Structures are given as C-alpha cells and as structure tokens.
Amino acid sequence: MQLIDATQWYKPLRKKLGKKNCELSEEDIRRVLDTFLAFEETEQSKIFLNAAFGYWKVTVEHPLRL
C-alpha cells in the first residue's frame, strides 16, 4: 500500500470556483504519477504492508440471560 502526500503540489486558480481555489497542473499530475510508479519511500511517499490496514472479524458470544 502506497500513500502519497500531494497536498503541496498544486497551482492556484486565478479566480476561485466556489470553495475550489487550486488545481493540479499537468506537471503536478506527472509528478504524482512518477512518484507512484517509482514505488519508493520518500518524504512524500510512504509504503505500508496491506496487513497494516486490515481488520479482524471477531464474533463475541454472550451467555443467555435467564
């Protein structure tokens, strides 16, 4: 599992569109894609085992109340 922090890779819009004030340029998209394809751990990219995000399904049995 690879997590990429691309929060600093954007280009501000000249005019806001509602709550949108920035966009990803072609260069920014290429940067994210290159980071993804490199699949190396860097400041912006962290790699985790899939098991780190897993969960266990546990059945909890309670005694009957009489």
C-alpha positions in Angstrom: 0.0 0.0 0.0 1.5 3.3 -1.0 0.3 6.7 0.4 1.4 9.8 -1.5 1.1 13.3 0.1 0.5 15.6 -2.8 -1.0 18.4 -0.8 1.8 20.8 -1.7 1.7 20.1 -5.4 -0.9 22.4 -6.9 -1.4 25.6 -8.9 -3.6 28.3 -7.5 -6.6 29.3 -9.7 -6.8 32.9 -10.9 -10.4 33.1 -9.8 -12.0 30.9 -7.2 -14.7 28.5 -8.2 -16.8 28.2 -5.1 -14.6 26.5 -2.5 -12.1 25.5 -5.1 -9.0 27.7 -5.1 -6.4 25.4 -6.7 -5.9 22.8 -9.3 -3.4 20.1 -10.4 -1.5 21.1 -13.4 -0.2 18.6 -16.0 3.2 18.9 -14.3 1.7 18.1 -10.9 -0.2 15.1 -12.2 3.0 13.8 -13.8 4.9 14.3 -10.5 2.2 12.2 -8.6 2.3 9.5 -11.3 6.1 9.3 -11.3 6.1 9.0 -7.5 3.5 6.2 -7.8 5.4 4.3 -10.4 8.7 4.6 -8.6 7.2 2.8 -5.6 10.0 4.0 -3.3 9.6 5.5 0.2 10.4 9.3 0.2 9.2 12.3 2.1 6.0 12.4 0.0 5.5 8.7 -0.4 5.2 6.1 2.4 4.8 2.4 1.8 2.9 0.1 4.2 2.0 -3.6 4.2 -1.6 -4.3 3.4 -2.0 -6.0 6.7 -1.3 -2.7 8.5 -4.8 -1.5 7.2 -6.6 -4.8 7.8 -9.1 -5.7 10.5 -10.2 -8.9 12.1 -13.8 -10.0 12.3 -14.4 -11.3 15.8 -17.6 -13.0 17.0 -18.4 -12.1 20.5 -20.6 -14.6 22.3 -22.6 -13.5 25.4 -24.2 -16.0 27.8 -28.0 -16.2 27.7 -29.8 -14.1 30.3 -32.4 -16.2 32.2 
